[in-house]
Amino acid sequence: MAGNRFLNFIFIICLFSIIGCEIVNPEEEIPGYIKISNINLQTTSAEGSASHRILDAWVYTGNNPQGVYEMPVTFPIIKYQGPTRVQVFAGVYQNGISASRIIYPFYSSIDTMLDLQPSISYDLSGVIRYKTGTEFKLNENFEDAGIKFQKSGQTDTSLIQINSPGDVFEGNFSGLAILDSAKLKFEVATIDAFNLPKGGRPVYLEINYKNDIIFTVGMYASTPTQVIDLPTELIINPSPTEWKKMYIDLTSVVSSAINAFEYRLYIRAIKTDENSTALLYFDNIKLIHN
């Protein structure tokens, strides 16, 4: 009898040891996976170029934030299994600054229902569009006979159309400004003036560019009594060999002119080195709000 009681005791000890191990080391959940290689933009003819610089995917699962991921990326999903709403929003660098990553307010999202299951990988690379209701106040792709910009202020040079294959970003034409020892100042403003929303409603400038020297952008705001120069604090650094795309936030600039009834966009550069030629290339200049 004593021997049986001893064996039962040993059995109980072992049983509790096994249970204890399972409590300390519970079985790990097997995740599903979402893969996003890229997000591309599709446009209509009225919306112009499909050029974009979408670098991040802002992912929501079940209407809750899942994370912000630089693409390409594959990441696990553990919490949600079964039918789940997954939204992927297009992320850009606001004003070209990598530390200012935002969901671009004018792009739609990839929005789908997924039956999320363990060990299964789901590819959500896809296409987005401009949101319905986005207004394009300016859409200059330099393909038409006339340019929507003209000289302003004390400028020494203007913006011209070029069709040199090695210098055109896309299509047949791009815009070019040339500064040299006799032309040190460049400034052009839109011929048309635009009514833009205030009160913090988003207003953005999209622009493709390649530049030897720094340039800036701003707005001329017309009020009942005067025209106000509203420069941005943004300095766009040289990119002499590579075309770049930037999303410039003009919201606070526009909203700061409370009494303004219309605005004209300008681009400005000053050449400080008199011994060389500086080139500024532009394409797909879009001024948009919704």
C-alpha positions in Angstrom: 0.0 0.0 0.0 2.8 2.4 0.9 4.4 1.7 -2.4 1.2 2.5 -4.3 0.7 5.7 -2.3 4.2 6.7 -3.2 3.6 6.0 -6.9 0.4 8.0 -6.9 2.2 10.9 -5.3 4.9 10.8 -8.0 2.2 10.7 -10.7 0.4 13.7 -9.2 3.7 15.7 -9.0 4.5 14.9 -12.6 0.9 15.8 -13.7 1.1 19.2 -12.0 4.6 19.7 -13.5 3.2 19.2 -17.0 0.2 21.5 -16.4 2.5 24.1 -14.9 4.8 24.0 -17.9 1.8 24.6 -20.3 0.7 27.5 -18.2 4.2 29.1 -18.2 4.8 28.2 -21.9 1.3 28.3 -23.5 1.1 27.2 -27.1 1.9 30.1 -29.4 -0.7 31.4 -31.9 0.2 30.9 -35.5 -0.1 34.2 -37.4 -1.4 35.0 -40.8 0.6 37.5 -43.0 -0.1 40.5 -45.1 2.3 41.4 -47.9 2.4 44.9 -49.5 5.0 45.3 -52.2 3.8 48.7 -53.5 0.9 51.0 -53.9 0.4 52.6 -57.3 -1.7 55.6 -58.4 -4.2 55.5 -61.3 -5.5 58.8 -62.7 -8.0 60.1 -65.2 -7.0 62.5 -68.0 -8.5 65.4 -66.0 -6.3 64.5 -63.0 -3.1 64.4 -65.0 0.0 62.4 -64.3 0.0 59.3 -62.2 3.4 60.2 -60.9 3.6 59.6 -57.1 6.0 59.0 -54.2 4.0 56.6 -52.0 6.5 55.1 -49.7 4.5 53.9 -46.7 1.5 51.7 -46.1 -0.8 52.8 -43.1 -2.7 49.6 -42.3 -5.9 49.3 -40.3 -7.4 45.9 -39.4 -10.9 45.7 -38.0 -11.0 49.6 -38.0 -8.1 49.6 -35.6 -4.5 50.8 -36.4 -2.2 47.9 -37.2 0.9 49.9 -38.1 2.8 52.1 -40.5 5.1 50.1 -42.8 7.7 51.2 -45.3 7.2 49.2 -48.5 8.0 46.5 -49.5 6.9 44.7 -46.3 5.4 41.5 -45.0 4.1 41.5 -41.5 2.2 39.0 -39.2 -1.4 39.3 -38.1 -2.3 37.4 -34.9 -5.2 39.1 -33.2 -7.7 38.9 -36.1 -8.8 35.6 -37.6 -11.8 35.1 -39.8 -13.5 37.8 -41.9 -11.8 41.1 -41.1 -11.9 44.5 -42.7 -8.4 45.6 -43.8 -7.7 49.1 -45.0 -4.4 50.3 -46.5 -3.8 54.0 -46.8 -1.1 55.7 -49.0 1.7 57.3 -46.9 3.9 60.1 -48.2 6.6 62.5 -46.8 5.0 65.8 -46.0 7.2 68.6 -47.5 9.7 65.9 -48.4 10.7 65.3 -44.8 11.1 61.7 -43.8 10.3 62.5 -40.2 6.9 63.9 -41.3 5.1 60.9 -42.6 1.4 61.3 -43.2 -1.6 59.6 -44.9 -2.0 61.7 -48.0 -5.5 63.3 -47.6 -6.3 63.2 -51.4 -5.6 59.5 -52.1 -8.2 56.8 -51.6 -7.4 53.6 -49.8 -7.3 49.9 -50.5 -10.3 48.6 -48.6 -11.2 44.9 -48.5 -12.5 42.0 -46.4 -10.1 39.2 -45.8 -10.7 35.8 -44.2 -7.6 36.0 -42.1 -6.3 32.5 -41.3 -3.1 31.2 -39.6 -0.1 30.6 -41.9 -1.8 32.2 -44.9 -0.2 35.2 -46.7 -2.4 37.8 -48.3 -1.0 40.2 -50.9 -2.5 43.7 -50.7 -0.4 45.5 -53.2 -2.7 47.5 -55.3 -3.9 50.6 -57.0 -5.5 53.8 -55.4 -7.0 56.9 -57.0 -7.6 60.5 -56.1 -10.6 60.8 -53.8 -13.9 61.8 -55.3 -14.3 65.6 -54.8 -10.6 66.4 -55.2 -10.4 69.7 -57.0 -7.4 70.5 -59.3 -7.0 74.3 -59.3 -3.8 74.0 -61.3 -2.6 71.0 -63.4 0.5 72.1 -65.4 2.1 69.2 -67.3 3.7 71.5 -69.9 2.1 69.5 -72.8 -0.2 72.3 -74.0 0.8 75.2 -76.2 0.8 77.8 -73.4 2.4 77.7 -70.0 0.2 78.6 -67.0 3.0 80.6 -65.4 4.4 84.1 -66.2 7.2 86.3 -64.9 6.6 88.2 -61.7 8.5 90.6 -59.5 12.1 91.5 -60.4 12.8 88.2 -62.2 15.7 87.9 -64.7 14.4 84.8 -66.5 11.2 82.9 -67.2 9.9 79.3 -67.5 10.1 77.7 -70.9 9.0 74.4 -72.5 11.6 71.9 -73.5 11.4 68.6 -75.3 14.9 67.3 -75.0 14.4 63.5 -74.4 17.1 63.3 -71.7 15.6 66.2 -69.7 11.9 65.6 -70.0 10.3 63.8 -67.0 7.4 62.2 -68.9 5.3 62.9 -71.9 6.8 65.2 -74.6 7.6 68.4 -72.6 8.8 69.7 -69.2 9.4 73.2 -67.9 12.9 74.7 -67.6 14.4 77.9 -66.0 18.0 78.8 -66.8 20.0 81.1 -64.5 23.5 82.3 -65.3 25.9 85.2 -64.7 23.4 87.6 -66.3 20.2 86.0 -64.9 20.5 85.6 -61.1 16.8 85.8 -60.1 14.0 83.6 -61.1 10.3 84.0 -60.1 7.2 82.9 -61.9 3.6 83.0 -60.7 0.4 81.5 -62.1 -1.4 83.6 -64.6 -4.7 82.6 -63.0 -5.7 83.4 -59.5 -7.5 80.8 -57.4 -10.2 80.7 -54.7 -8.9 78.3 -52.1 -10.4 77.1 -48.8 -9.3 78.4 -45.5 -10.0 77.3 -41.9 -7.4 74.6 -42.0 -8.8 72.6 -44.9 -6.0 70.8 -46.7 -4.4 72.5 -49.7 -1.4 70.9 -51.3 1.1 71.4 -54.1 2.4 68.4 -55.9 5.5 68.9 -58.1 8.1 66.9 -60.0 11.5 68.7 -60.1 15.2 68.4 -60.8 17.3 71.4 -59.7 20.9 72.6 -59.5 20.1 75.2 -56.9 17.6 75.8 -54.0 14.1 77.0 -54.8 11.1 77.9 -52.8 7.4 78.2 -53.3 4.7 80.5 -51.9 1.5 82.3 -52.5 0.5 85.8 -53.5 -2.8 86.5 -51.6 -5.1 89.2 -52.8 -7.1 91.0 -50.1 -9.5 94.0 -50.6 -6.6 96.4 -49.8 -3.3 94.7 -50.9 -1.5 91.8 -52.3 0.5 89.8 -49.6 3.5 87.7 -50.2 3.1 84.4 -48.3 6.3 82.4 -48.6 6.6 78.9 -47.1 9.4 78.1 -44.8 10.3 75.1 -47.0 13.6 75.2 -48.8 13.8 72.6 -51.6 17.4 71.4 -51.8 19.3 70.7 -55.0 18.7 67.4 -56.9 20.8 68.0 -60.0 20.7 64.5 -61.5 17.5 62.8 -60.2 13.9 63.8 -60.7 12.0 64.0 -57.4 8.4 64.3 -56.4 7.2 66.4 -53.4 3.9 66.9 -51.6 4.0 70.5 -50.2 1.5 71.4 -47.5 0.1 74.9 -48.2 -2.7 74.6 -45.7 -1.4 77.0 -43.1 -0.1 79.4 -45.6 -3.5 79.7 -47.3 -5.4 79.8 -44.0 -3.2 82.6 -42.6 -4.6 85.1 -45.0 -8.0 85.5 -43.5 -9.2 88.3 -45.7 -7.8 86.9 -49.0 -10.3 86.2 -51.7 -7.9 84.7 -54.2 -4.3 83.3 -54.5 -1.6 82.9 -57.1 1.1 80.3 -56.7 4.7 81.3 -57.3 8.1 79.5 -57.6 11.2 81.5 -56.7 15.0 80.9 -56.9 18.1 83.1 -56.5 21.5 82.1 -57.9 24.4 83.1 -55.7 27.3 81.7 -57.8 27.9 84.0 -60.8 30.4 81.7 -62.5 28.2 78.8 -63.6 24.8 78.0 -65.1 22.0 76.7 -62.9 19.0 74.7 -64.3 15.6 74.2 -62.7 13.4 71.6 -64.3 9.7 71.2 -63.4 6.8 68.9 -64.4 3.3 68.0 -63.2 2.6 71.0 -61.0 -0.7 70.3 -59.3 -2.5 72.7 -56.8 -5.3 70.7 -55.2 -7.8 70.7 -52.4 -11.1 68.9 -51.6 
